[in-house]
């Protein structure tokens, strides 16, 4: 069973740490942008604009940080 209070606390804690990570955004040949965090290279986001890509990458990173915190890393 999922404890929503605990999950909410994890996401809140992860949100406070998201600015500690460096996000890189690059334009692909397709014209879309792809972004990733240097510290989590397997976590990425894709967007039509730099801003959309950055936001998508942050959302993916937020989940990765919360999971790492949950696992005690």
C-alpha positions in Angstrom: 0.0 0.0 0.0 1.3 3.5 -0.8 1.5 6.0 2.0 0.6 9.3 0.2 1.8 11.4 3.1 5.3 9.8 2.9 5.3 10.1 -0.9 4.3 13.7 -0.7 7.1 14.4 1.8 9.6 12.7 -0.5 8.6 14.8 -3.5 8.7 17.9 -1.4 12.2 17.0 -0.1 13.3 16.2 -3.7 12.0 19.5 -4.9 14.2 21.3 -2.5 17.3 19.5 -3.9 16.5 19.8 -7.7 18.6 22.9 -8.1 21.7 21.0 -7.0 21.7 19.2 -10.3 23.0 20.4 -13.7 20.7 20.1 -16.6 22.1 20.1 -20.1 19.8 20.9 -23.1 20.8 20.3 -26.7 19.0 20.6 -30.0 18.7 17.4 -32.0 18.8 17.2 -35.8 15.0 16.6 -35.7 14.6 20.1 -34.3 13.5 18.9 -30.9 15.4 19.5 -27.7 16.7 16.8 -25.4 17.9 17.4 -21.9 19.6 15.4 -19.2 21.1 15.9 -15.8 24.8 15.4 -15.6 24.5 13.5 -12.3 21.7 11.3 -13.7 22.6 10.8 -17.4 19.8 8.2 -17.9 17.2 10.7 -16.8 16.1 12.9 -19.7 13.4 15.1 -21.1 12.3 16.0 -24.6 10.6 19.1 -25.8 9.7 21.3 -28.8 11.3 24.3 -27.1 14.3 24.7 -24.7 11.8 25.7 -21.9 9.6 22.7 -22.5 12.6 20.4 -22.6 14.0 21.9 -19.4 10.6 21.4 -17.6 10.3 17.8 -18.8 13.8 17.1 -17.7 13.2 18.6 -14.2 10.0 16.5 -13.8 11.9 13.3 -14.7 14.8 14.3 -12.4 12.4 15.0 -9.6 11.1 11.4 -9.8 14.7 10.1 -9.8 15.7 12.2 -6.8 12.6 11.1 -4.8 13.3 7.4 -5.6 16.9 7.7 -4.7 15.9 9.3 -1.4 13.3 6.6 -0.8 16.0 3.9 -1.3 18.3 5.7 1.0 20.9 6.9 -1.5 
